[in-house]
């Protein structure tokens, strides 16, 4: 009887451990699903932006050489600001932009590394 009681105790402990593991896996699955959805939205926006940029570049080729050179200089200046804006947007969408956790979903509020990077 004691041996049977010990076995039941072990099975109970094992079942509790399995329940905890299933719970952790479900939480991770949910977190990854949310992150995947957000990344798909970002990718869709970036793809649309790139298409618009390609179309704009094709139309700008028809201009004369001087205006193309000026617009290239202006675009390179804008690109620097756009990069910072894109990182800021990613951070506000809930992703890390710091070198420690880059691209991971922020689950616990603000990240000091990301904020210090944005303030540079």
Secondary structure, DSSP 8 states (H G I E B T S, - for coil): -HHHHHHHHHHHHHHHHHHHHHHHHHHHHHHHHHHHHHHHHHHHHHHHHHHHHHHHHHHHHTS-HHHHHHHHHHHHHHHHHHHHHHHHHHHHTTB--STTTTTSB--SS--HHHHHHHT-
